Amino acid sequence: MHEFKDKLAKEGKLIEIERSVGSKYEAASICAEFEQKGNKMPVLFHSVDGTHKVIMNVVGGREILADLLGTSSAELAPFLAKIPEGGDSEGKVKIVDDSPTKEVVEEPDLSELPILTYFRGDGGAYITGGVVVAELDGVRNASIHRLMVLDEKRLAARLVPPRHLYKMHREAIERGEELKVGIAIGVDPLVLLAASTRVPPGKEFDYASALKKEPVELFKLGNGVAIPHAEIALEGFIGEERAKEGPFLDITGTYDRIREEPVITLTKLYHRKDPIYHAILPSGGEHKLLMGVPYEPLIFRAVERVARVKNVFLTEGGCCYLHAVVQIKKEGEGESKNAIIAAFAAHPSLKLVVVVDTDIDIFDTDEVEYAIATRVRWNEDVVFIPGVKGSSLDPSAKNGLTTKLGIDATMELGGEKRYERVVTTE
């Protein structure tokens, strides 16, 4: 994160707050205010609670992520869809003996870190930018989870079933074992993206290496878990203990409910001498991007099997998570409906999929609405799926169930002349 911060500052792409701000509400409020004004630049606080550096909104916009990957924001989904989910021959993970993360090693005390409390209804202070790494039976998993501070040495971790870390923990407990973990805070942004992406089990760092086009280095903590270089690292284990976690403001801007979740007990704290703590604003641009963008290539690949897909976009109005626009080059009637079904299968939390032609700008909501207004016959072009499992974050879901809607907003083949738009008076 140090290197990325220096690059941003040199390019004039970093907002720096020199004055002292508080970790409880104030830092989050300032970051949210910048976002509300349409500013998607990363924000560096030089003095949180008097002594700590905190960076927020690191990848708060598609443009920042696209620049890191060497592509354009409009081409993110096609670009990422070409990168093998399990990495490739260029993406080899490298285990190294040392790391700048180990400059300071001490007993864990979470009160010494600038862990933010974001909103007044939150259940407590939360680590939101930590990559949790666990290993079981030779398989390594890396994923991002919200972690609520319980005391100086314990965190309540939201583990979502049936995702990999949830299953690893269950397996360890059933064997009568504790699951050893490491938590890396302040990692390379592309490692962060990889940890947010659904890839084959154990392939997150291989995928990160493919994204970076160079090997990702990992080093081992005292408990044997290998993690990427970071500003701060926490070592610990997840046992049988559980605690109440929440409320937490999630991606929809509404509060997720309180649950009994597993507890991470910490055994060691590692950090650089002058660490930069990374915090992700709940329901902010970075949160939505990291949850949404990784699903776009998954949808792209799924639709590619049934149609000539050109692009995919998870819309901001749909929280970058619940609504998708899929652009195809239609070659046969019925392909649009197949594309809708494929998209729902690739991303089960989707509620709405709109399929459009190549002349529609999928990033322009007016263009998408125009396609719906002029190309949809409601009695023929709608896929309606009631009573299916949706997202646990959707406040309209009842007992986890929702209704999904697919709209075929493409032109009828052979009748394109009827839909031709006049775009000039000449």
N, C-alpha and C positions, 0 to 999 in steps of 0.2 A: 504493500500500500504506500510505503514511503516513495518508491520509485514512480508510481502512478500519480501520486500527489504532486511530485516535482514536475512531471511532464505536463500536467494540467496547468500548474502555476505558470510555467514557461510559456505556454500557448495562450494564456489569458482566459482560461476556461474554468477558473476556480474562484468562488466567492469566499473571501476570508473575513472572519469575524474576530477581531482582536480583543474586544472587551470581554470581561468575565460574565458568563451566563450560568444558570443553574441547570443541573441534570434533571430536575423534577419540573416537567412541563415546559420550561422556558426554551431550551434548545429545540425541542420538537415544534413548539409554536413558531419559532423564527423560520425553521425549515419549511413548515406548512405554509407560512405566509409567502415565501418566495414562490412556492409551487402554485399557489392561488393566483399569483400575478403572471403566471406562465413562464417563469424562469426555471429551466430544467438543469441548470449547472450544479455541479457538486458544491457542497458547502463545508468549509473547514472552520471549526471553532478552535481557537488557540488556547482558550482558558475556560474549560468547563469545571465548575466547582473549584475554581482558582488555579488548578495545576494541570488539568488533563487536556489533551488534544482529542477532538472527536470529529470524524468526517461523516457526512450524510449525503444521500442522493448521488452516490458514486456512479451508478449506471441508471440515472433517472430518466433517460430518454433514448429512443431508438437510434438517434444520431450518434450518441456516445458509443453505444455498443457496436454499431455498424463500423465506426471508425476503428475501434479496437480489432475488428475482424477483417478489415480491409475491403468492405463492401459498402453498399448504400442502404439507407434505412428502408427503402421500398423493396429491396431484394433480400431482406434478412431470411425470410422463410425458404425461398429457393436455395439460397446459399447454404443455410444450415442443413437443409434436407440432403445435400450432397456429401456431408461429412458423416462417415460411418459411425453409428451409435456406439460401437465398441472400440472406437479408435482405429488406427491404421498402422501401416509399417513405419510411419514417421512418428507416431505417438507412443513412445516408450516411456514408462514411468521409471524414474531413477531414485533409488534409496541412497541417501548421503549420510555421512556420520555427524555433521554439525549443521547448525542453523543460527542465523542472527536472532531467531526467536528465543534461543537459550542464553542470551546475554545475562539475563537475571532469572534465577530459579529460586522460588521461595514457597512457603506454606500458603495455601489458598486463603484469600480473604476478599470476598466479592465487594465488600464495602470500600476497598481500595481502588476499585475500577469505576469509571464514569458511566455506569449502567443507567440508561434513561428510563424515566417514567413519562409516558407519552401523553396520555389523556386522563382526565379526572375520574373516569369510570373504570380505569384499568385495575386489575387485581393486584398490581404491584409493579416493580421495576422489571423490565424485560430485556434479555439479550435477544436481538433480532437478526444480527448479521453473523452469527456463528455457524461455521460448517462443522457438523457433528460427524466424526469418523469412528467407525466400529469395525472390529474384525472377529470373525467366527468361522472355524473350519477352513482357514486359509482364504476366505472371501472377505474383501474389504468394501465397506459401504461408506459413501459420503453424501450427506443431505443436510438441508437447512431446516431447523425447527425453532419455533418460538420457545424461549426458556425463561420461566418466571422465577425470580429470586425468592427463595424461602428464607434463607439466612446466609451467613458468611460462607458456608461450605455446601449448600444444597440448592438445586434448581429443579423445578417441576417442568418436565419436557412433554410437549404435545406430540405424541406419536400417533400418526393417522393409520388405521388399519385399511387395507392389508399391505401397506408399503413395506419396503425391505427392512428398515431399521425396526419397525414394529415386530415383524416376523422374527428377526434375529434375536430381539429381546425375549420374545415368547419362547423361542427354542432354548435359549440359555437358561431361563428360569425353570423350564420343564426338566432340564438336566440337573437342576440344583446348583447352577453356576450364576455368577454375576457377569454382566456384559461390560468389558472394558471399553472405554471411549476416550477420545480426545476431541476438544472443541477448539477450532482455529478461528480467530477473529482478526480481520484485517488481512485478507488474502488477495492474491491477484484477481482482478475482476473476472477474467475468463475461467478461473477455477471456481469462482462463485457461480457463474452461469452453468458450468458443468455439474456442480452439486445440486442445481435446481432442475436438472433435466432428467427425464425418465430414460435411462439406458439399461442395457442388460446388467444383471447383478454383478457388482464388483468392478464395473467398467468406468466409473465416474472420472477417475484420474487419467485413464487411457483416452477418454473422450476430451478431457481438458488438454492433454498433450496434442491431440489432433487439432483442436481449436487454436492452440498457440503455435503449432507447427514446430514444436521443439519439446523435448522431454520435460515433464513436470517433476520437480524434485520433492521427495518426501524425506522426513527424518523421524526417528523413533523417539517417542516419549519414554519416561521411565517405566510405564506399564506395558511397553512393547507395541503400542498402537502407533502406526506411521501416519503423520499428517503433513500437509503442505506448509511451506514457510509462511509465517503470519506475524502480525504485530504482537499478538497476545495468544497464548494457548492455555487451556485448562485440561488437566488430566483427571480422570475419575472413572466411575463405574455406575451402571444402572442395575439395581437389585430388585428385590420384591417390594420395597417401600413405595407407597403411592401417596399423593397429596392433591388437594384441590388446586386446579389451574384455571385461571381466568377471573373475571371477564377480560377479553382481549378484543380490541378493535381490529377487525380483519379486513380483507381486501374489498369487501362491499361497502366499507364505511359504517357498518353496523357491528354491534357487539356479538361475538361468538359466546356461547354459553359456558358455564363452569362445568368442568369434568374432573374426575379422579384420574390423574395421570402418573406415570412412573417418575421417580425421583433420581436425579443424577447427584451422587455424592462425590465431591471433589477431593483429590488427594495432593495435588501440586499445581502451582501457578508458574508459567513461563512468560517472559515478555522481553521486548527490546528495551534498551535503556531509556529511550524517548518514544514510547509507543503511541500510535494513532489508533484510537478505538473506532471501529466502524459500527454505526447504528443505522438500521433501516426504518424509515418512518412508516408505521402501519397505515395501509391504504394509500400510501404515497406513490409517486411515479416509479420509484425503484422497486418497491414491493410488487406492484402490478406487472412491471416488466419482467422481473425474475420469475414470477408465477405464470405469466402468460406466454411470453415469447418462446420458451422451450417447447410449448405444445404446438406451435405453428408448423415446425418441420415434421412433427409426428402426424399431424392432420394432412400435410402436403403428401407425405409418403403413402398414407392410407388411401387418399383420393387418387393418387397416381396409378393405383392398381385398377381403377375402374373408369378413369377419364383422363383427358389431357389437361392436367391441372397446371395453372400458370402462377397462382399466388394464393396466399392465405393470410388473413389478418384477424386477430382478436381485438375487437373494437374497444375504445376507451369508454364509451357509454355502457358497454357490457362488462365493465370492471377489468378489461383485458383478460377475461377468464370465462365468462358465461355466454358471450355472443361471438360468432365467427362469420366472416364473409369469405367465401371460397370462389375464386375466379377460374373458370375452365374455358377451353376451346371445344365447344360442343360439336360432336361428330355424329351423334345418334340420339334420338329421343329416348328418354329414360335414364340417360347418363347422369343427369342432374340429381335425380332421386337416389341413384346409387352413391353419388358423391355425398349427399346428405347423410345417408346411413353410415358410410365409411368415416365421416367426420365425427359423428356421435360415438362410434366404436373407438376411435383413436383418443378421444378426450371425453370421458364419461360425464364430466361436470358441465358440459355444454348444455344450454337450454334452447338456443336458437342458432340455426345455420341458414344463411342466405347464399344461394349460388347465383353468380352473375356471369355475363359474357366478358370477353376481353376488352370491349370498348368502354367498360365501366371502371372508373377509378375507385378501387376498393377502400382507399384511405379517405375518401370524401363521402361523408354521410348523406349529403344531398344527392350525389350520384347514385348511391345504393338505394335510397328512397325512390328516386326517379325510376330505377329499374323495377322496383316493386310496383310502383304506380302504373307503369305502362306495359309490363310484360307478364303480369301474373293474372291468371284466371283462378279465383279462389276455390272453385269446385274441382279443379284439376291439378293445380300446381302446389298443393300443400301436403306435407307429411306431418301427421299429428299423432304423437305417441304418449298416451296418458299412463300414469301409474308406474313410472320408472325411477330408478335410483338416480338422484342428482347430487349436487354439491352440498356438503354439510354446512357450507358458508352461506347458502342461499336462504335468506330469512323467510321466503315464501314457501319453502318446502315443508311438507307435513310428514312426520315420521320418516324423514329422509327421502320421501318420494316427491316427484314433480311431474310436470308434463313438458315434453320436448316438442319443438316446432321447427320444421324445415320448410323453406320457401324456395321454389324453383323460379327465379326471376330472370330466366334466360329467354331469348327470342325463339320462336318456333322455327325450326329448320325449314328452309324453302320459302319462308315468309319474311325474310330479313328486310325486303324493300319497304314493308309496312312500318317497320320500326326505325327506318333511317332518319337520323336527326339532321336538320339543317343548322349548320354552325356558322355560316357566313351569309351576308347579304349580297355578295358579289355574284 
